[in-house]
Amino acid sequence: MFEKNEIVEVTITDCSTEGEGIGKKDGFALFVKDAVIGDRVKVKVLKAKKTYAYARLEEIIEPSPYRVEPKCPYHRQCGGCQIQALSYEKQLEFKQQKITNNLIRIGGFSQEFVDSITEPIVGMEEPYHYRNKAQYPIGTDKNGKPIAGFYAGRTHSIIANTDCALGARENKIILETILNHMEKNGIPAYDEEAGTGLIRHVLIRTAFTGGQIMVCLVINKKNTKGEIIKNQNALIESLIKIQGMHSISVSINTEKTNVIMGKQIINLWGEERIEDTIHVRDMKKEGYPFTGEELTFSISPLSFYQVNPKQTEKLYSLALEYAGLTGKESVWDLYCGIGTISLFMAGKAGKVYGVEIVPQAIEDARKNAERNSIKNAEFFVGKAEEVLPGFYEKNSGDEMLHPDVIVVDPPRKGCDEACLTTMLKMEPKRIVYVSCDSATLARDLKILCEGGYELKRVRGVDQFGHSVHVETVVLLSHE
Ligand code: SAH
């Protein structure tokens, strides 16, 4: 057993799901943040348990061959990038391993079986400046100046950084404009503990295809009569000088909560939504050539939209390929957001139903169907685990009761059991599960496979380079 404050020398041989380096000594595991596979390190034990310990990196005695120079000077403090110091190739290997391990450990599948159906992970061509969305917390530094940045890992203390290496390059000038305006006009940042102050977060979304930018300031203010932000017009004047500015709004959030966005959005300038275009490709052909199918989507501030547009094209192309549509099929798209997957499927299916919990996203989805002249897609607002069982009870004889394909793309917590049970009752020929957390994916696959489905194909798509997260697409079949 290790003791607190003990100094230990160890070689890092593995990486935890959270991105910490793992070194083994006398059968004990040491978890070392910021150490990467292959490093020989000197560490100080911080917290010792019976079989493992957490330790702090003191010195890299011999750097790993997989170690690279990170672009961001704050990568160690910031909670966003856990593995920026690991070469991108090795990051992909780690993510592939993470998916496989979860399928074995949580899903109960054998290693051999998983290996036999897993296709090579789809990596990014350029793993920097890929994100189209950022939500910067706003705070105050020691000298009382407003700052924007990111939370340090597992805390709510803000590391000032307006130039994130993963985000759009325009974010810096937008944030500086807002911070300058706050300082000049004495507008206070929100204070989480006291519940006082005004500006909580700034949401910036950039459509990479046309360059349209959306800025939404999340504010702690109930009364929105008259001027909402002091000298609002001056702020708008400065923001609209930035090329691409298309929508400026505020979101009202006066709750003491970790939820970033408030439910009410008030538009201050420009359109309420921005538009982005997605091209799907033929994933079977090498290099993912563009096959000519593209759709344009409008996105409002409260709606979910995939954060990595280049990889989204590959992700959706894969989901389409796995769905195996020929033009006649009936499809449910659960957790459909603004209807992106639903509408791509609609082009190749007979009828598509989308389900989504956020009303604004469904409003967007309906607009998007119209915008792209798609008539065979319908959308329902509600929880998948309520809408689907509700539909199943009330519509006996309907063709959508036993669809050809069900697509699910839930948030990290995965699907609710009521949703999975109804899916099993509906007996679709194929289920395409798109997941941003392979642990809950594996948990849900176990239920679906015990219910009679067979896991056919698995493929990772890296949507989140330098973080420990990875997207996975799987195909299940009942045929
Ligand atoms: N398929 C979409 C959205 C995926 S993100 C896309 O690719 O853009 C997951 C979506 O599920 C979000 O839009 C979220 O609002 C929605 N959601 C979360 N919980 C839900 C639930 N219980 N039922 C239905 N939708 C839910």
Residues whose N, C-alpha, C, O or C-beta is under 5 A from the ligand:
A	BS01	SAH	F304 Y305 Q306 Y335 C336 G337 T340 I341 V355 E356 I357 V358 G382 K383 A384 E385 D409 P410 P411
